Amino acid sequence: MTAVRPAPTPATKAPSPPGSGSLTKVQRRLGRDWRLAALFLAPTALLVGGLVLLPIARSVVTSTTERHGPDSVFVGLDNYLALASDEQFRTGVLNSFVFTAYAEVFKVVLGLSAALLLHHRRRGRSVLAGLLLLPWVVPTVVTAFSWRSLLDPIFGSVNMLLTSSGIGPLLADLRLVDTWPAGWLSDPSLAMPSVILVNVWKGVPFFTVAFLAGLKAIPADQYEAATVDGASPWQRFVHVTLPGLRHVMTVTVTLSSIWTFNNFDLIWLLTQGGPGDATAPYVLVAYTKAILQLQYGAGAAVTLVMVPVVGALVFVLVRLLRRDTDAAPPQWTEKARKTRKALPWVIAAAVTGLLAWASPHIFWKAAVVLAAMALVVAAVGRVVTALRSWGRGRASSVVSGLGSALALAGLLLFVLGPLYWIVVTAFKTEGQIVMHDQDLWPTPWTTQQFTDLFTTKPFGRWYLNTVLVSAASTAVALVFAALAGYALARLRFRGAQGFTVTVLLTYVMPGALLFIPLYQLLIGARLTDSLWSLVLTYPTFTLPFATWLLTGYFSSIPVELEEAALVDGCTRLQAFGRVVLPLAKPGLLAVALFTLTNAWNEFLFAFVFITKDEYKTLPVGMQSMIIGDVVPQGQLAAASLLVSIPVVVMYAFGQRFLTEGLTAGAVKG
């Protein structure tokens, strides 16, 4: 952690005020900047303490009770002991592990491939990056709705296109699917792969943007030196690109693993954990026990059992990020150095073995897909290399550009296909939607779905509620995170590392751990069924991440600039306001975009805390439009389009600052 050197003292020293000796002792004990640190950290500490740590403590108490009628009876550790023989809990934990591991593998592979394609393009890179970012930007409810409709076994466009092209029957012949037409979300053997596919579709853009930022940070002279030494493209990738991306890859995989492992919205909206418990993660198991079965103690025990596992993983990874991993300490032996290099491969082999044992029906399908992707990439690479050696000059550039264009076209088709389906469905007539007449093009184009949406549903009210809640919670998170991030990055005080770890651990806490005690607190304050309940609780998941991101960004700003301001007579507060904040605009904007997107997409808290239509936000309001088996596809498509447009526009204008914020802050080791 970077610290600011004290400003030079004047030649003439003023007399020491009374009590200065005791003040010096306090400074030695608590740190030089403890007063300013306490001021800057107080808002975050109060919010984290009151809305995260206190509810967690309350959840611990709840986990030792069992409900008997209207009363709760103390049962000690019985809820935890019962989990050992709970088949639903074991299935949930296994599903969470399988879901996270497979999703992360494919997101890394596809995200890195997309980043490499974009990094080597000179024209249109920003536009293509913006297009690839769309799945991550659109709300989760939009993602779930579009893919549920596309994967419908009878009326879904996926089965129709695969049948007409002959690919579907071929998949059945190869035993990749049991029957055709395939029940992607209703077949126990296909439901988990389908949910993983949707999560990968939504998560690849985040990996692409992060890896693209990391590639920009790798010095070009390293590639030039490797080329001079005779390194092949593959050797440059292995020995220059991958080591250069180590920090950003670790950060990105860590964050994505936290999000994926604690996922509730996407799985609930797609399958509600079904068929049976085939896709139910541990968070959904906790929700089922606590809300649907009213077993609050058992539900709290489920989440509390998993929190130490996730928290320990994050703590270890954060420690590794803060350590200089480019070179081993000089006192290490050669054997220790080899062990250190082999450790990632050992971990990868262990995870692979666990996946093969835990989900053999998914493992071999994923292996086939990855092998096919590797073969295609290798074949294309060999063809391009051969043509380049055969051709010269302009012909070589044409071949290279054609290969890159084909790869990008396939990637864009995968990314933009579901979004295109939303757009065209929003402008179809009801008859065309039901009959699936000319499924890929509205005939005729109509705005009837938008008219029905506003006249038959309180959509305008939901929209306004979402705007107000997202803006207010983002403002709170941004102000508090800027103060706390600066204190953790610059000020010297005792307990800085402990506070940082606490903030990070509160970020990994799943909403299922917090919503029960938070709901009890809101009832006591009479804030349920009001927008204030969301404004107060949303910073519980936006503030910790924003604080961590800004801490990294503030650390990347040269400390000499602040020292010069202090020498010129500025106070620390003035240096913060006049020097640091203006330089941190890209990081602040990146944080604002991240937090606004999270608040805009939030589902669980709004689903539990709000029951009245007039206070619902867009995700919950859109979910309530589905009544039983009646799915108003046209109106949902129109709503999805209107929900996505504001966030897409903001990201289009702020994309440059987002990438710069990631490059200068979050990807630093």
Summary of the structure (lengths in Angstrom):
residues: 669
radius of gyration: 26.7
end to end distance: 10.7
largest distance: 90.5
contacts: 2168
relative contact order: 0.13
helix: 75%
strand: 1%
